[in-house]
Amino acid sequence: MLIYPAIDLLNGRCVRLRQGDYSRETVFSEDPAAVARQWVDQGATRLHIVDLDGAKAGKPINGKVIRQIVEASGVPCQLGGGIRTDADLAAVFDWGVKWAVLGTKAIQNPKWVVEVANRYPKQIVLGLDAKDGYVATDGWNTLSKMKAVTLAEMLCELGRFAAVVYTDIETDGMMAGPNFAALAELYEAIPAPVIASGGVCTLDHVKRLAEANTFGCIIGRALYEGAIDLRSAIVASQ
C-alpha cells in the first residue's frame, strides 16, 4: 500500500482543517515546499496536495506554491481542489502535477468527468468526499443527494480513472480512525484502486488498510502532530 502524506494549502501555507471546516484550521508551515522535501526525505514516494482555496473558489488558486512543491519534492503528486474545466486541467498538468483529483464536478457534470478520464487515461482520480454515505461538494460545504458508492459505480464503469480517493468527512482531521465499513463497501463496488483518506492516526489503522488490499492511504494531521512516524507507517504498509 502506498502512503501519501497530505499537504493542504490555504493562503499559500500548509494547514489542516477539522472536518473540512475552514474556520477550524491549524497552520503547520509557511513553507509547503520544505514540508514536501521533509516527507520525501522520510521515504514518501507520492504526495497528496489539496488546494483548499481552490476548492472554495471553484478554480485552482495556489499554482505558484503547487509548482514549487512538485519541483522540490521530485516525486509524483496528485492535486485536488477547484479543478472544474479543461483549462483548469491543462493548468495543473502544466504545473507538473501527475494526477488531477476531480470531486465536485463529478456531481455537477459527470459526463465531463468521464470524458476527461478517458482523454487523460490513468491521470484522473475520482475524489469522493462523503458524509453519512452521501457525496459532499464545494469544499465540503454542500451535501448532495447522491450516495458515494452509487456515484463511484456509475463513473468507474465508464471512465479510465487512475484511482478513487474516498474521504470520510466525519473522521477527517479528527484522529478517530478511518471509516472501515464505508471503505469495505466501496472495495466491493468498484474495480478501480481505492485510496483511503480521513482519520488515519495509528499504525494499526495503516496495517488494517493494507491487509484489506487498499491501494493507498492519505495521512495528514497524524503526521504533522507526530502521532504517526512516516517511516514506520511505510513499513507497516508493506
The 8 nearest C-alpha neighbors of each residue, nearest first, counted from 0:
[[1, 215, 214, 236, 209, 213, 237, 2],
 [0, 2, 215, 216, 214, 3, 236, 233],
 [1, 3, 216, 215, 217, 233, 4, 0],
 [4, 2, 217, 46, 45, 47, 216, 5],
 [5, 3, 218, 46, 217, 219, 47, 2],
 [6, 4, 47, 219, 218, 48, 3, 217],
 [5, 7, 48, 13, 47, 49, 8, 4],
 [8, 6, 49, 14, 13, 48, 15, 5],
 [7, 9, 13, 50, 12, 51, 11, 14],
 [8, 10, 11, 12, 51, 52, 14, 13],
 [9, 11, 12, 8, 52, 61, 51, 13],
 [10, 12, 9, 8, 61, 64, 13, 29],
 [13, 11, 29, 9, 8, 10, 28, 14],
 [12, 14, 8, 28, 31, 7, 27, 26],
 [15, 13, 26, 27, 25, 7, 8, 12],
 [16, 14, 25, 24, 7, 220, 26, 17],
 [17, 15, 24, 19, 23, 20, 18, 21],
 [16, 18, 172, 19, 20, 23, 173, 171],
 [19, 17, 171, 168, 20, 169, 172, 16],
 [20, 18, 16, 17, 139, 21, 168, 138],
 [19, 21, 22, 23, 18, 17, 16, 24],
 [22, 20, 23, 24, 19, 16, 17, 51],
 [21, 23, 20, 24, 16, 17, 19, 25],
 [24, 22, 20, 21, 16, 17, 25, 19],
 [23, 25, 16, 15, 22, 21, 14, 26],
 [24, 26, 15, 14, 27, 16, 23, 17],
 [27, 25, 14, 28, 13, 24, 15, 12],
 [28, 26, 14, 13, 25, 29, 223, 15],
 [29, 27, 13, 30, 26, 12, 31, 14],
 [28, 30, 12, 13, 31, 27, 11, 26],
 [29, 31, 28, 33, 32, 12, 34, 13],
 [32, 30, 34, 13, 33, 12, 35, 28],
 [33, 31, 68, 35, 34, 30, 67, 71],
 [34, 32, 36, 35, 31, 30, 37, 71],
 [35, 33, 31, 37, 32, 36, 38, 30],
 [34, 36, 32, 38, 33, 37, 72, 68],
 [37, 35, 72, 33, 39, 34, 38, 40],
 [36, 38, 34, 40, 35, 39, 33, 41],
 [39, 37, 41, 35, 40, 36, 43, 34],
 [38, 40, 43, 42, 36, 41, 37, 35],
 [39, 41, 37, 38, 42, 36, 43, 35],
 [42, 40, 38, 39, 230, 43, 37, 229],
 [41, 43, 39, 40, 44, 230, 38, 229],
 [44, 42, 39, 38, 45, 41, 2, 3],
 [43, 45, 74, 42, 39, 46, 75, 3],
 [46, 44, 75, 3, 74, 43, 76, 47],
 [47, 45, 76, 3, 4, 5, 48, 77],
 [46, 48, 5, 77, 3, 76, 4, 6],
 [49, 47, 78, 6, 7, 5, 77, 46],
 [50, 48, 7, 79, 80, 78, 51, 8],
 [49, 51, 80, 53, 8, 52, 79, 7],
 [52, 50, 54, 53, 9, 8, 49, 80],
 [53, 51, 55, 50, 54, 9, 60, 56],
 [52, 54, 59, 81, 58, 60, 80, 56],
 [55, 53, 80, 81, 138, 51, 57, 52],
 [54, 56, 52, 138, 53, 57, 137, 51],
 [57, 55, 53, 58, 54, 52, 81, 59],
 [58, 56, 81, 54, 53, 55, 59, 83],
 [57, 59, 81, 53, 56, 82, 60, 83],
 [60, 58, 53, 81, 82, 61, 80, 50],
 [61, 59, 53, 62, 52, 58, 50, 56],
 [62, 60, 64, 63, 65, 59, 11, 50],
 [63, 61, 65, 64, 60, 66, 59, 94],
 [62, 64, 66, 65, 61, 67, 94, 60],
 [63, 65, 67, 66, 62, 61, 68, 11],
 [66, 64, 68, 62, 67, 63, 61, 69],
 [65, 67, 94, 69, 63, 64, 68, 62],
 [68, 66, 64, 70, 65, 69, 32, 71],
 [69, 67, 32, 65, 71, 66, 70, 72],
 [70, 68, 66, 72, 67, 71, 73, 65],
 [69, 71, 67, 68, 72, 73, 66, 95],
 [72, 70, 68, 69, 73, 67, 32, 36],
 [73, 71, 36, 74, 69, 35, 70, 68],
 [72, 74, 70, 71, 69, 75, 39, 68],
 [75, 73, 72, 45, 44, 76, 69, 46],
 [76, 74, 45, 97, 46, 73, 77, 96],
 [77, 75, 46, 96, 97, 45, 47, 74],
 [78, 76, 98, 47, 99, 97, 96, 48],
 [79, 77, 48, 99, 49, 100, 47, 98],
 [78, 80, 100, 49, 99, 50, 101, 48],
 [79, 81, 54, 50, 53, 49, 82, 51],
 [80, 82, 58, 54, 57, 53, 59, 83],
 [83, 81, 87, 58, 80, 59, 84, 101],
 [82, 84, 104, 81, 87, 58, 57, 85],
 [85, 83, 87, 86, 82, 88, 58, 89],
 [86, 84, 88, 87, 89, 83, 115, 82],
 [85, 87, 89, 84, 88, 90, 83, 91],
 [88, 86, 84, 90, 85, 82, 89, 91],
 [89, 87, 85, 91, 90, 86, 92, 84],
 [88, 90, 86, 92, 87, 91, 93, 85],
 [91, 89, 93, 87, 88, 92, 86, 94],
 [90, 92, 94, 93, 88, 89, 96, 87],
 [91, 93, 96, 95, 94, 89, 90, 88],
 [92, 94, 90, 95, 91, 89, 96, 88],
 [95, 93, 91, 66, 92, 96, 90, 65],
 [94, 96, 92, 93, 69, 97, 66, 91],
 [95, 97, 92, 76, 94, 91, 98, 77],
 [98, 96, 76, 75, 77, 95, 122, 92],
 [99, 97, 77, 122, 123, 96, 78, 124],
 [98, 100, 123, 78, 77, 124, 79, 101],
 [99, 101, 79, 124, 126, 78, 125, 123],
 [102, 100, 125, 126, 124, 104, 82, 99],
 [101, 103, 126, 105, 104, 127, 125, 100],
 [104, 102, 136, 105, 106, 137, 107, 101],
 [103, 105, 107, 106, 108, 102, 83, 101],
 [106, 104, 109, 102, 103, 108, 107, 112],
 [105, 107, 104, 103, 108, 109, 102, 136],
 [106, 108, 104, 105, 109, 103, 110, 136],
 [107, 109, 104, 110, 111, 105, 106, 112],
 [110, 108, 105, 112, 111, 106, 113, 107],
 [109, 111, 113, 108, 112, 114, 105, 154],
 [112, 110, 114, 113, 109, 108, 115, 105],
 [113, 111, 109, 115, 114, 110, 105, 116],
 [112, 114, 158, 116, 110, 111, 115, 109],
 [113, 115, 111, 117, 112, 116, 118, 110],
 [114, 116, 118, 117, 112, 113, 119, 111],
 [117, 115, 113, 119, 159, 158, 123, 114],
 [116, 118, 120, 115, 114, 159, 119, 158],
 [117, 119, 115, 116, 120, 114, 113, 159],
 [118, 120, 116, 117, 122, 115, 121, 123],
 [121, 119, 117, 159, 122, 116, 118, 160],
 [122, 120, 161, 160, 123, 159, 119, 116],
 [123, 121, 98, 119, 120, 161, 99, 124],
 [124, 122, 99, 160, 116, 98, 161, 121],
 [125, 123, 100, 162, 161, 163, 160, 99],
 [126, 124, 163, 101, 100, 102, 164, 127],
 [125, 127, 102, 164, 101, 100, 163, 124],
 [126, 128, 165, 164, 102, 129, 166, 147],
 [129, 127, 166, 135, 134, 165, 167, 126],
 [130, 128, 134, 133, 167, 132, 135, 168],
 [129, 131, 132, 133, 168, 167, 169, 134],
 [132, 130, 133, 129, 169, 167, 134, 168],
 [131, 133, 130, 129, 146, 147, 134, 181],
 [134, 132, 146, 129, 147, 130, 145, 131],
 [133, 135, 129, 147, 143, 128, 145, 146],
 [136, 134, 142, 139, 129, 128, 141, 143],
 [135, 137, 103, 139, 141, 138, 140, 142],
 [138, 136, 139, 140, 103, 54, 141, 55],
 [137, 139, 54, 55, 140, 136, 19, 51],
 [140, 138, 136, 135, 137, 141, 19, 142],
 [139, 141, 138, 137, 136, 142, 135, 19],
 [142, 140, 136, 135, 139, 137, 143, 138],
 [143, 141, 135, 134, 136, 140, 144, 133],
 [144, 142, 145, 134, 135, 133, 141, 136],
 [143, 145, 133, 146, 142, 134, 135, 147],
 [146, 144, 143, 133, 134, 147, 150, 149],
 [145, 147, 133, 149, 148, 132, 134, 150],
 [146, 148, 134, 150, 133, 149, 132, 151],
 [147, 149, 151, 150, 146, 185, 152, 188],
 [150, 148, 146, 152, 151, 147, 153, 145],
 [149, 151, 153, 147, 148, 152, 154, 146],
 [152, 150, 148, 154, 149, 153, 155, 147],
 [153, 151, 149, 155, 150, 154, 189, 156],
 [154, 152, 150, 151, 156, 155, 149, 157],
 [153, 155, 157, 156, 151, 152, 158, 150],
 [156, 154, 158, 157, 152, 153, 151, 189],
 [155, 157, 154, 153, 152, 158, 189, 151],
 [158, 156, 154, 155, 113, 153, 159, 117],
 [159, 157, 113, 155, 116, 117, 160, 154],
 [160, 158, 116, 117, 120, 121, 161, 155],
 [161, 159, 121, 123, 162, 116, 124, 158],
 [160, 162, 121, 124, 123, 122, 159, 191],
 [163, 161, 192, 124, 160, 191, 193, 125],
 [162, 164, 125, 193, 124, 126, 194, 192],
 [165, 163, 194, 126, 127, 193, 195, 125],
 [164, 166, 127, 195, 196, 128, 194, 163],
 [167, 165, 196, 128, 197, 168, 127, 129],
 [166, 168, 129, 169, 197, 170, 128, 171],
 [169, 167, 171, 18, 170, 130, 129, 166],
 [168, 170, 167, 171, 18, 130, 173, 197],
 [169, 171, 198, 173, 197, 168, 167, 175],
 [172, 170, 197, 198, 168, 18, 173, 169],
 [171, 173, 17, 174, 198, 220, 18, 170],
 [172, 174, 170, 175, 171, 198, 17, 18],
 [175, 173, 198, 200, 172, 176, 199, 221],
 [176, 174, 198, 173, 170, 177, 200, 199],
 [175, 177, 198, 199, 174, 200, 170, 204],
 [178, 176, 198, 199, 179, 197, 170, 175],
 [177, 179, 180, 181, 182, 167, 176, 170],
 [178, 180, 182, 181, 177, 183, 208, 176],
 [179, 181, 183, 182, 178, 184, 177, 185],
 [182, 180, 184, 183, 179, 178, 185, 132],
 [181, 183, 185, 179, 184, 180, 186, 178],
 [184, 182, 186, 180, 185, 181, 179, 187],
 [183, 185, 181, 187, 182, 186, 188, 180],
 [184, 186, 188, 182, 187, 183, 148, 189],
 [187, 185, 183, 184, 188, 189, 182, 193],
 [188, 186, 185, 184, 189, 183, 190, 182],
 [187, 189, 185, 186, 152, 184, 148, 190],
 [188, 190, 191, 152, 186, 187, 185, 155],
 [189, 191, 192, 188, 155, 186, 187, 156],
 [192, 190, 162, 189, 193, 163, 155, 160],
 [193, 191, 162, 214, 163, 190, 194, 161],
 [194, 192, 163, 214, 162, 213, 164, 195],
 [195, 193, 215, 164, 216, 214, 163, 165],
 [196, 194, 216, 165, 164, 217, 215, 193],
 [197, 195, 166, 217, 165, 216, 194, 164],
 [196, 198, 171, 170, 166, 167, 177, 199],
 [197, 199, 176, 170, 177, 171, 174, 175],
 [200, 198, 176, 177, 197, 204, 218, 201],
 [199, 201, 221, 174, 198, 176, 226, 227],
 [202, 200, 203, 204, 227, 199, 205, 226],
 [201, 203, 205, 204, 232, 206, 235, 227],
 [202, 204, 206, 201, 205, 207, 235, 200],
 [205, 203, 207, 201, 202, 206, 199, 208],
 [204, 206, 202, 208, 203, 207, 236, 209],
 [207, 205, 203, 209, 208, 204, 235, 236],
 [208, 206, 210, 204, 209, 205, 203, 211],
 [207, 209, 211, 205, 206, 210, 213, 204],
 [208, 210, 206, 212, 211, 207, 213, 236],
 [211, 209, 207, 212, 208, 206, 213, 236],
 [210, 212, 208, 209, 213, 207, 183, 206],
 [213, 211, 209, 210, 214, 208, 0, 215],
 [212, 214, 209, 211, 208, 215, 193, 0],
 [215, 213, 0, 193, 192, 194, 212, 1],
 [216, 214, 194, 1, 0, 213, 2, 195],
 [215, 217, 195, 2, 194, 3, 196, 1],
 [218, 216, 3, 196, 4, 2, 195, 5],
 [219, 217, 4, 5, 199, 3, 216, 222],
 [220, 218, 5, 221, 222, 4, 223, 217],
 [219, 221, 223, 222, 172, 224, 15, 218],
 [222, 220, 226, 200, 224, 227, 219, 223],
 [223, 221, 225, 227, 220, 224, 219, 226],
 [222, 224, 220, 225, 221, 219, 27, 226],
 [223, 225, 221, 222, 226, 220, 227, 219],
 [224, 226, 222, 227, 223, 221, 228, 220],
 [225, 227, 221, 224, 222, 200, 228, 201],
 [228, 226, 222, 225, 221, 201, 229, 200],
 [227, 229, 231, 230, 232, 225, 222, 226],
 [230, 228, 232, 231, 227, 233, 41, 222],
 [229, 231, 233, 232, 228, 41, 42, 234],
 [230, 232, 234, 228, 229, 233, 235, 227],
 [233, 231, 229, 235, 234, 230, 202, 236],
 [232, 234, 236, 230, 231, 235, 229, 2],
 [233, 235, 231, 232, 236, 237, 230, 229],
 [236, 234, 232, 233, 237, 206, 231, 205],
 [235, 237, 233, 0, 234, 209, 206, 205],
 [236, 235, 234, 0, 233, 209, 206, 1]]
